[in-house]
Amino acid sequence: MAYTSSLVDDLSCSVCCDIFKDPVILSCSHSFCKGCLQTWWTQNQRQNCPLCKRRSSRTEPPRNIAMKNLSEAFQRENADLCALHGEKLKLFCLDDWETACLICRHSEKHANHRFLPVEEAALSRRKEMKKLLKPQKEKLNNFVETKRKCEVIAVHIRIQAAITERQIQKEFEKLHQFLKDEEKSRITALRGENKLKGKKIKKEIEVLSKQIKTMSPTVTETERQLGAGNIPFLKKYKATREEIAQPRPSPSLPEGALFDVDKHLGNLAYAVWKNLEENVSYSPVILDPNTAGPDLHLSEDLTSVRRGARRWLPENPERLKYGVLGSESLDSGTCEVEVGDSTQHKFSLPKECCFLL
């Protein structure tokens, strides 16, 4: 099909002066690129036609399907022609990373530049692009997997908070009425940490979501370009390569994300009733459930551990595969730790300890 200059003008948006992209039509019958129209309305703070100034009653004008099809047909037919000289684009400039026609090759702009035929250039650049794309796809998958694990941790934090709260309340039920104020302060601290931990992991998930949202369009667009024809691929090669070659950070699970259960439950009764030692018990060892292996089951007061059926637990960085860590600070001495079903074992403990069971 031969296109006249008048028809090219008809296929051009009067706002951006380029061929229509996703054209919409107003009630006055004028058409514009959807993005151009929305930008024009935002800048002018009114919904008027950019040409005749007639006000539009619709914030979302309908798409002009006929104009869209005609514009796309025009772009497909002229995709392999030089915009400056109207000649076939047969060469690729290795210095400017752009397609060129035979006339462009002898122009001042490309003086002393190196050229390859488009077929040869497209083949080598596709190989290069695939090589650059592979680590980006792997990193994107890492971000997706890390986000999934963070979402699992977020759920587990809420479960931990609920269980820990019930255990604290159970302990306080054993105390006299005058200790209600102490119970209230500890519940407040627990809920505050739950909120803080929840906000922290939520923020981490949002950062991962942002990275995924940033990388996904780049990977998708690059894959689409790899499947395009030689000319469209090479036309966008420079910009696409610069985007895909950008370094990206590696995702990682946050440490210390889980709820500090041992801080709230460890030696709880002793801390509150230290002036009534005859009515309470004290354990020098507090086990950290965030570090316990999946086949280890801790008691409610976190002082004993036994083997049991393997459970599903979050893959947080602190968790051990076969053991469990004790509390952060312990006095050296001898204590009893329950291992197995009922057997009591005595250990001489340093200030920090790890039980490998």
BAKEBA-424478 format. One record per residue (C-alpha): residue number from 0; residue in three letters; x, y, z. Coordinates in Angstrom, 1 decimal. Each point is the difference from the previous one (the first is absolute). Example, Ala and Ser with C-alpha at 12.3 -4.5 7.8 and 13.67 -1.06 7.14 Angstrom:
2
[rec 0 'ALA' [12.3 -4.5 7.8]]
[rec 1 'SER' [1.4 3.4 -0.7]]
***
This chain:
357
[rec 0 'MET' [0.0 0.0 0.0]]
[rec 1 'ALA' [1.3 3.5 -0.9]]
[rec 2 'TYR' [-0.5 2.6 2.7]]
[rec 3 'THR' [-0.3 3.7 -0.9]]
[rec 4 'SER' [1.3 2.7 2.3]]
[rec 5 'SER' [-3.6 1.0 0.7]]
[rec 6 'LEU' [-0.8 -3.5 1.2]]
[rec 7 'VAL' [3.1 0.0 2.2]]
[rec 8 'ASP' [-1.3 3.2 1.6]]
[rec 9 'ASP' [-3.4 -1.6 0.5]]
[rec 10 'LEU' [1.8 -2.9 1.8]]
[rec 11 'SER' [1.9 2.4 2.3]]
[rec 12 'CYS' [-1.0 1.2 3.4]]
[rec 13 'SER' [-0.2 3.8 0.1]]
[rec 14 'VAL' [1.5 0.0 3.6]]
[rec 15 'CYS' [3.1 -2.1 -0.5]]
[rec 16 'CYS' [0.1 0.4 -3.9]]
[rec 17 'ASP' [0.9 -3.7 -0.2]]
[rec 18 'ILE' [-2.0 -3.0 -1.4]]
[rec 19 'PHE' [-2.9 -0.9 2.3]]
[rec 20 'LYS' [0.7 -2.3 2.9]]
[rec 21 'ASP' [-3.2 -1.4 1.6]]
[rec 22 'PRO' [-2.2 2.7 -1.5]]
[rec 23 'VAL' [-3.3 1.2 1.7]]
[rec 24 'ILE' [-2.7 2.1 -1.5]]
[rec 25 'LEU' [-1.9 2.9 1.6]]
[rec 26 'SER' [-3.6 0.9 -0.6]]
[rec 27 'CYS' [1.2 2.8 -2.3]]
[rec 28 'SER' [1.4 -2.8 -2.3]]
[rec 29 'HIS' [3.7 1.0 0.6]]
[rec 30 'SER' [2.4 -2.8 0.9]]
[rec 31 'PHE' [3.1 0.0 2.1]]
[rec 32 'CYS' [2.4 -2.4 1.6]]
[rec 33 'LYS' [-1.5 -1.1 3.3]]
[rec 34 'GLY' [3.1 0.9 2.0]]
[rec 35 'CYS' [0.4 3.4 -1.8]]
[rec 36 'LEU' [-3.6 0.9 0.7]]
[rec 37 'GLN' [0.3 -0.9 3.7]]
[rec 38 'THR' [3.2 2.0 0.3]]
[rec 39 'TRP' [-1.5 3.0 -1.7]]
[rec 40 'TRP' [-3.0 -0.1 2.3]]
[rec 41 'THR' [2.2 -0.3 3.1]]
[rec 42 'GLN' [2.2 3.0 -1.1]]
[rec 43 'ASN' [-3.0 2.2 -0.9]]
[rec 44 'GLN' [-2.2 -1.2 2.9]]
[rec 45 'ARG' [-3.0 -0.3 -2.2]]
[rec 46 'GLN' [-1.6 -2.6 -2.3]]
[rec 47 'ASN' [-0.1 1.9 -3.3]]
[rec 48 'CYS' [0.9 -1.1 -3.5]]
[rec 49 'PRO' [3.5 1.2 -0.8]]
[rec 50 'LEU' [-1.1 1.1 -3.4]]
[rec 51 'CYS' [-3.6 1.4 0.1]]
[rec 52 'LYS' [0.0 0.6 3.8]]
[rec 53 'ARG' [-3.4 -1.7 0.4]]
[rec 54 'ARG' [-0.4 -1.5 3.4]]
[rec 55 'SER' [-0.1 -3.8 0.3]]
[rec 56 'SER' [-2.6 -1.5 2.3]]
[rec 57 'ARG' [1.9 -3.3 0.3]]
[rec 58 'THR' [3.1 -0.4 2.0]]
[rec 59 'GLU' [0.8 -3.3 -1.9]]
[rec 60 'PRO' [-0.7 0.7 -3.7]]
[rec 61 'PRO' [-0.7 -3.1 -2.1]]
[rec 62 'ARG' [2.8 -1.6 -2.1]]
[rec 63 'ASN' [0.2 0.8 -3.7]]
[rec 64 'ILE' [0.4 -3.5 -1.3]]
[rec 65 'ALA' [0.0 0.9 -3.7]]
[rec 66 'MET' [2.7 2.6 0.5]]
[rec 67 'LYS' [2.0 -2.4 2.1]]
[rec 68 'ASN' [-0.1 -2.7 -2.7]]
[rec 69 'LEU' [0.9 2.5 -2.8]]
[rec 70 'SER' [2.9 1.4 2.1]]
[rec 71 'GLU' [1.4 -3.4 0.8]]
[rec 72 'ALA' [-0.2 -1.0 -3.7]]
[rec 73 'PHE' [1.9 3.2 -1.0]]
[rec 74 'GLN' [2.7 -0.7 2.6]]
[rec 75 'ARG' [0.4 -3.7 -1.1]]
[rec 76 'GLU' [0.3 1.0 -3.7]]
[rec 77 'ASN' [2.5 2.7 0.7]]
[rec 78 'ALA' [1.9 -1.7 2.9]]
[rec 79 'ASP' [3.0 -1.0 -2.3]]
[rec 80 'LEU' [0.4 3.4 -1.6]]
[rec 81 'CYS' [2.4 2.7 1.0]]
[rec 82 'ALA' [-1.9 3.0 1.5]]
[rec 83 'LEU' [2.5 2.5 -1.5]]
[rec 84 'HIS' [0.5 -1.5 -3.5]]
[rec 85 'GLY' [-2.9 -2.3 -0.6]]
[rec 86 'GLU' [2.5 -2.8 -1.0]]
[rec 87 'LYS' [0.0 -3.6 1.3]]
[rec 88 'LEU' [1.8 -0.4 3.3]]
[rec 89 'LYS' [2.6 -2.6 -0.9]]
[rec 90 'LEU' [2.9 0.9 2.3]]
[rec 91 'PHE' [0.6 0.2 3.8]]
[rec 92 'CYS' [2.6 2.6 1.3]]
[rec 93 'LEU' [2.3 -1.7 2.6]]
[rec 94 'ASP' [1.0 3.4 1.3]]
[rec 95 'ASP' [-3.4 1.6 0.5]]
[rec 96 'TRP' [-2.0 -3.3 0.6]]
[rec 97 'GLU' [-2.7 1.0 -2.5]]
[rec 98 'THR' [-1.3 -1.1 -3.4]]
[rec 99 'ALA' [1.0 1.9 -3.1]]
[rec 100 'CYS' [-0.6 0.0 -3.8]]
[rec 101 'LEU' [2.7 0.2 -2.7]]
[rec 102 'ILE' [-0.3 3.8 -0.2]]
[rec 103 'CYS' [0.4 0.3 3.8]]
[rec 104 'ARG' [3.3 -2.0 -0.3]]
[rec 105 'HIS' [1.6 2.8 -2.0]]
[rec 106 'SER' [-1.5 2.8 2.1]]
[rec 107 'GLU' [2.1 2.2 2.3]]
[rec 108 'LYS' [-1.7 -1.4 3.1]]
[rec 109 'HIS' [1.4 -3.5 -0.7]]
[rec 110 'ALA' [3.4 1.1 -1.3]]
[rec 111 'ASN' [2.7 -2.7 0.7]]
[rec 112 'HIS' [-2.6 -2.2 1.7]]
[rec 113 'ARG' [-0.2 -3.8 -0.3]]
[rec 114 'PHE' [-3.0 -1.7 -1.4]]
[rec 115 'LEU' [-1.5 -3.6 -0.2]]
[rec 116 'PRO' [-2.9 -1.3 -2.1]]
[rec 117 'VAL' [-3.2 0.0 2.1]]
[rec 118 'GLU' [-0.3 -3.7 -0.1]]
[rec 119 'GLU' [3.5 -0.6 1.3]]
[rec 120 'ALA' [-0.3 2.8 2.6]]
[rec 121 'ALA' [-3.3 -1.3 1.2]]
[rec 122 'LEU' [1.3 -3.5 0.5]]
[rec 123 'SER' [3.0 1.0 2.0]]
[rec 124 'ARG' [-1.9 2.6 2.1]]
[rec 125 'ARG' [-2.8 -2.5 0.8]]
[rec 126 'LYS' [2.7 -2.4 1.4]]
[rec 127 'GLU' [1.4 2.9 2.0]]
[rec 128 'MET' [-3.4 1.0 1.3]]
[rec 129 'LYS' [-0.9 -3.5 1.0]]
[rec 130 'LYS' [3.2 -0.3 1.9]]
[rec 131 'LEU' [-0.8 3.3 1.8]]
[rec 132 'LEU' [-3.6 -1.0 0.6]]
[rec 133 'LYS' [0.8 -3.3 1.7]]
[rec 134 'PRO' [1.4 1.4 3.3]]
[rec 135 'GLN' [-2.7 2.6 0.1]]
[rec 136 'LYS' [-2.7 -2.8 -0.2]]
[rec 137 'GLU' [1.8 -2.0 2.7]]
[rec 138 'LYS' [0.1 3.0 2.2]]
[rec 139 'LEU' [-3.6 0.8 -0.6]]
[rec 140 'ASN' [-0.9 -3.6 1.0]]
[rec 141 'ASN' [2.1 0.5 3.1]]
[rec 142 'PHE' [-2.0 3.1 0.9]]
[rec 143 'VAL' [-3.3 -1.8 -0.6]]
[rec 144 'GLU' [1.1 -2.9 2.2]]
[rec 145 'THR' [1.4 2.3 2.7]]
[rec 146 'LYS' [-3.3 1.9 0.0]]
[rec 147 'ARG' [-1.9 -3.2 0.4]]
[rec 148 'LYS' [2.1 -1.0 3.0]]
[rec 149 'CYS' [-0.5 3.4 1.6]]
[rec 150 'GLU' [-3.7 -0.3 -0.4]]
[rec 151 'VAL' [0.2 -3.4 1.7]]
[rec 152 'ILE' [2.0 1.6 2.8]]
[rec 153 'ALA' [-2.6 2.8 0.3]]
[rec 154 'VAL' [-2.8 -2.6 0.6]]
[rec 155 'HIS' [2.2 -1.9 2.5]]
[rec 156 'ILE' [0.6 3.2 1.9]]
[rec 157 'ARG' [-3.7 0.5 0.5]]
[rec 158 'ILE' [-0.4 -3.6 1.1]]
[rec 159 'GLN' [2.9 0.3 2.4]]
[rec 160 'ALA' [-1.4 3.2 1.4]]
[rec 161 'ALA' [-3.4 -1.6 0.6]]
[rec 162 'ILE' [1.4 -3.2 1.6]]
[rec 163 'THR' [2.5 2.0 2.2]]
[rec 164 'GLU' [-2.8 2.3 1.1]]
[rec 165 'ARG' [-2.1 -2.9 1.1]]
[rec 166 'GLN' [2.9 -1.5 1.9]]
[rec 167 'ILE' [0.8 3.2 1.8]]
[rec 168 'GLN' [-3.7 0.4 1.0]]
[rec 169 'LYS' [0.1 -3.6 1.3]]
[rec 170 'GLU' [3.0 0.8 2.2]]
[rec 171 'PHE' [-1.6 3.1 1.4]]
[rec 172 'GLU' [-3.2 -1.9 0.9]]
[rec 173 'LYS' [2.1 -1.7 2.6]]
[rec 174 'LEU' [0.9 3.3 1.7]]
[rec 175 'HIS' [-1.9 2.0 2.5]]
[rec 176 'GLN' [-2.2 3.0 -1.1]]
[rec 177 'PHE' [2.5 2.6 1.1]]
[rec 178 'LEU' [2.3 -1.2 -2.8]]
[rec 179 'LYS' [-2.4 1.0 -2.8]]
[rec 180 'ASP' [1.9 3.2 -0.7]]
[rec 181 'GLU' [3.1 -2.0 -0.7]]
[rec 182 'GLU' [-1.9 -2.3 -2.4]]
[rec 183 'LYS' [-1.4 3.1 -1.8]]
[rec 184 'SER' [3.5 1.5 -0.5]]
[rec 185 'ARG' [1.4 -3.3 -1.4]]
[rec 186 'ILE' [-3.0 -0.5 -2.4]]
[rec 187 'THR' [0.5 3.5 -1.2]]
[rec 188 'ALA' [3.7 -0.6 -0.6]]
[rec 189 'LEU' [-0.8 -3.3 -1.9]]
[rec 190 'ARG' [-2.6 1.7 -2.2]]
[rec 191 'GLY' [2.4 2.9 -0.6]]
[rec 192 'GLU' [2.7 -2.4 -1.2]]
[rec 193 'ASN' [-2.6 -1.9 -2.1]]
[rec 194 'LYS' [-0.9 3.3 -1.7]]
[rec 195 'LEU' [3.7 0.9 -0.5]]
[rec 196 'LYS' [0.9 -3.4 -1.4]]
[rec 197 'GLY' [-3.0 0.0 -2.2]]
[rec 198 'LYS' [0.8 3.5 -1.3]]
[rec 199 'LYS' [3.6 -1.0 -0.6]]
[rec 200 'ILE' [-0.8 -3.1 -2.0]]
[rec 201 'LYS' [-2.8 1.8 -1.9]]
[rec 202 'LYS' [2.6 2.7 -1.0]]
[rec 203 'GLU' [2.3 -2.7 -1.1]]
[rec 204 'ILE' [-2.7 -1.6 -2.1]]
[rec 205 'GLU' [-0.8 3.4 -1.5]]
[rec 206 'VAL' [3.6 0.5 -1.0]]
[rec 207 'LEU' [0.1 -3.4 -1.6]]
[rec 208 'SER' [-3.3 0.7 -1.8]]
[rec 209 'LYS' [1.5 3.3 -1.3]]
[rec 210 'GLN' [3.0 -1.8 -1.3]]
[rec 211 'ILE' [-2.2 -2.6 -1.6]]
[rec 212 'LYS' [-2.2 2.6 -1.5]]
[rec 213 'THR' [3.1 1.9 -1.3]]
[rec 214 'MET' [1.7 -3.1 -1.5]]
[rec 215 'SER' [-3.1 -1.8 -1.4]]
[rec 216 'PRO' [-0.8 2.4 -2.8]]
[rec 217 'THR' [3.6 0.1 -1.0]]
[rec 218 'VAL' [0.3 -3.7 -0.3]]
[rec 219 'THR' [-3.4 -0.3 -1.7]]
[rec 220 'GLU' [0.8 2.7 -2.5]]
[rec 221 'THR' [3.4 -1.4 -0.7]]
[rec 222 'GLU' [-1.5 -3.5 -0.7]]
[rec 223 'ARG' [-2.5 1.7 -2.3]]
[rec 224 'GLN' [2.8 1.8 -1.8]]
[rec 225 'LEU' [1.9 -3.3 -0.4]]
[rec 226 'GLY' [-3.1 -1.4 -1.8]]
[rec 227 'ALA' [-0.4 3.1 -2.3]]
[rec 228 'GLY' [1.3 0.4 -3.5]]
[rec 229 'ASN' [3.5 1.0 -0.7]]
[rec 230 'ILE' [-0.7 3.6 -0.7]]
[rec 231 'PRO' [-2.3 0.7 3.0]]
[rec 232 'PHE' [2.4 -1.9 2.2]]
[rec 233 'LEU' [3.1 2.0 -1.1]]
[rec 234 'LYS' [-1.9 3.3 0.1]]
[rec 235 'LYS' [-0.6 -0.5 3.7]]
[rec 236 'TYR' [3.2 -1.9 0.6]]
[rec 237 'LYS' [2.0 2.9 1.5]]
[rec 238 'ALA' [-2.7 1.1 2.5]]
[rec 239 'THR' [-0.9 -3.6 0.9]]
[rec 240 'ARG' [3.6 -1.1 0.5]]
[rec 241 'GLU' [0.7 3.0 2.3]]
[rec 242 'GLU' [-3.1 -0.8 2.1]]
[rec 243 'ILE' [0.7 -3.8 0.3]]
[rec 244 'ALA' [3.7 0.5 0.7]]
[rec 245 'GLN' [-0.7 2.1 3.1]]
[rec 246 'PRO' [1.3 -1.6 3.2]]
[rec 247 'ARG' [-2.7 -1.2 2.4]]
[rec 248 'PRO' [0.4 -0.7 3.7]]
[rec 249 'SER' [-0.4 -3.6 1.3]]
[rec 250 'PRO' [-2.9 -0.8 2.2]]
[rec 251 'SER' [0.5 -1.4 3.5]]
[rec 252 'LEU' [-2.2 -1.0 2.9]]
[rec 253 'PRO' [0.2 2.5 2.9]]
[rec 254 'GLU' [1.6 -1.3 3.2]]
[rec 255 'GLY' [-1.8 0.5 3.3]]
[rec 256 'ALA' [-3.4 0.1 -1.7]]
[rec 257 'LEU' [-1.8 -2.5 2.1]]
[rec 258 'PHE' [-1.6 0.7 3.3]]
[rec 259 'ASP' [2.3 0.0 3.1]]
[rec 260 'VAL' [-2.0 -2.6 1.9]]
[rec 261 'ASP' [2.7 -0.7 2.5]]
[rec 262 'LYS' [0.2 3.6 1.0]]
[rec 263 'HIS' [-3.7 0.0 1.0]]
[rec 264 'LEU' [-0.3 -3.5 1.4]]
[rec 265 'GLY' [3.5 -0.7 1.4]]
[rec 266 'ASN' [0.0 -0.1 3.8]]
[rec 267 'LEU' [-3.3 1.9 0.0]]
[rec 268 'ALA' [-1.2 -1.0 3.3]]
[rec 269 'TYR' [3.4 0.5 1.7]]
[rec 270 'ALA' [0.4 3.5 -1.4]]
[rec 271 'VAL' [-3.4 1.0 1.3]]
[rec 272 'TRP' [0.1 -1.9 3.3]]
[rec 273 'LYS' [3.7 0.2 0.9]]
[rec 274 'ASN' [-1.0 1.2 3.4]]
[rec 275 'LEU' [-2.1 -3.1 0.6]]
[rec 276 'GLU' [2.6 -2.7 -1.1]]
[rec 277 'GLU' [-1.7 -2.7 2.1]]
[rec 278 'ASN' [-3.1 0.2 -2.3]]
[rec 279 'VAL' [1.8 0.0 -3.3]]
[rec 280 'SER' [2.5 -2.1 -1.9]]
[rec 281 'TYR' [3.0 1.2 -1.9]]
[rec 282 'SER' [1.9 -1.5 -3.0]]
[rec 283 'PRO' [3.5 1.3 -1.0]]
[rec 284 'VAL' [-0.6 -1.3 -3.5]]
[rec 285 'ILE' [-2.5 1.5 -2.4]]
[rec 286 'LEU' [-0.2 -1.6 -3.4]]
[rec 287 'ASP' [-0.7 2.1 -3.1]]
[rec 288 'PRO' [-2.8 -1.5 -2.2]]
[rec 289 'ASN' [1.1 2.1 -2.9]]
[rec 290 'THR' [3.2 -2.1 -0.2]]
[rec 291 'ALA' [-1.5 -3.5 0.7]]
[rec 292 'GLY' [0.2 -2.6 -2.8]]
[rec 293 'PRO' [-3.2 -1.3 -1.5]]
[rec 294 'ASP' [0.0 -3.2 2.0]]
[rec 295 'LEU' [0.6 1.7 3.4]]
[rec 296 'HIS' [-3.1 0.9 2.2]]
[rec 297 'LEU' [0.6 2.5 2.8]]
[rec 298 'SER' [-2.1 0.2 3.1]]
[rec 299 'GLU' [-2.3 2.9 0.6]]
[rec 300 'ASP' [2.4 1.6 2.5]]
[rec 301 'LEU' [3.0 -0.6 -2.5]]
[rec 302 'THR' [2.0 -1.9 2.6]]
[rec 303 'SER' [-0.1 -3.5 -1.5]]
[rec 304 'VAL' [0.1 -1.6 -3.4]]
[rec 305 'ARG' [-0.9 -3.4 -1.5]]
[rec 306 'ARG' [0.1 -1.7 -3.3]]
[rec 307 'GLY' [-3.2 -0.5 -2.0]]
[rec 308 'ALA' [-1.6 0.1 -3.4]]
[rec 309 'ARG' [1.6 2.4 -2.4]]
[rec 310 'ARG' [-2.1 3.2 -0.2]]
[rec 311 'TRP' [-0.2 2.7 -2.7]]
[rec 312 'LEU' [1.9 3.1 1.2]]
[rec 313 'PRO' [1.1 3.2 -1.8]]
[rec 314 'GLU' [3.4 0.0 -1.6]]
[rec 315 'ASN' [1.3 2.9 2.1]]
[rec 316 'PRO' [3.8 0.5 0.0]]
[rec 317 'GLU' [0.4 -0.7 3.8]]
[rec 318 'ARG' [-1.6 -3.5 -0.2]]
[rec 319 'LEU' [2.4 -3.0 0.6]]
[rec 320 'LYS' [-0.4 -3.2 -1.9]]
[rec 321 'TYR' [0.6 -2.4 2.8]]
[rec 322 'GLY' [0.2 2.0 3.3]]
[rec 323 'VAL' [-1.4 2.9 2.0]]
[rec 324 'LEU' [1.7 3.0 1.6]]
[rec 325 'GLY' [-0.3 1.0 3.6]]
[rec 326 'SER' [-0.7 3.5 1.2]]
[rec 327 'GLU' [2.5 2.8 -0.8]]
[rec 328 'SER' [1.3 0.4 3.5]]
[rec 329 'LEU' [0.5 -2.8 2.6]]
[rec 330 'ASP' [2.1 -0.4 3.1]]
[rec 331 'SER' [2.5 -2.9 -0.1]]
[rec 332 'GLY' [-1.2 -3.0 2.0]]
[rec 333 'THR' [-1.9 -3.2 0.0]]
[rec 334 'CYS' [-3.6 -0.3 -1.2]]
[rec 335 'GLU' [-2.4 -2.6 -1.1]]
[rec 336 'VAL' [-1.4 -0.1 -3.5]]
[rec 337 'GLU' [-2.6 -2.6 -1.1]]
[rec 338 'VAL' [1.0 -1.9 -3.1]]
[rec 339 'GLY' [-2.2 -2.7 -1.5]]
[rec 340 'ASP' [-3.2 -1.1 1.6]]
[rec 341 'SER' [0.8 0.2 3.7]]
[rec 342 'THR' [3.7 -0.4 0.6]]
[rec 343 'GLN' [1.7 2.8 1.9]]
[rec 344 'HIS' [3.6 0.9 -0.9]]
[rec 345 'LYS' [2.4 2.3 1.9]]
[rec 346 'PHE' [2.3 2.4 -1.9]]
[rec 347 'SER' [2.7 2.3 1.2]]
[rec 348 'LEU' [-0.8 3.2 -2.0]]
[rec 349 'PRO' [2.0 3.0 -1.2]]
[rec 350 'LYS' [-1.8 3.4 -0.3]]
[rec 351 'GLU' [-1.0 -0.9 -3.5]]
[rec 352 'CYS' [-1.0 -3.5 -1.0]]
[rec 353 'CYS' [-1.3 -2.1 -2.9]]
[rec 354 'PHE' [-1.6 -3.4 0.4]]
[rec 355 'LEU' [0.5 -2.3 -3.0]]
[rec 356 'LEU' [-2.5 -2.8 0.3]]
***
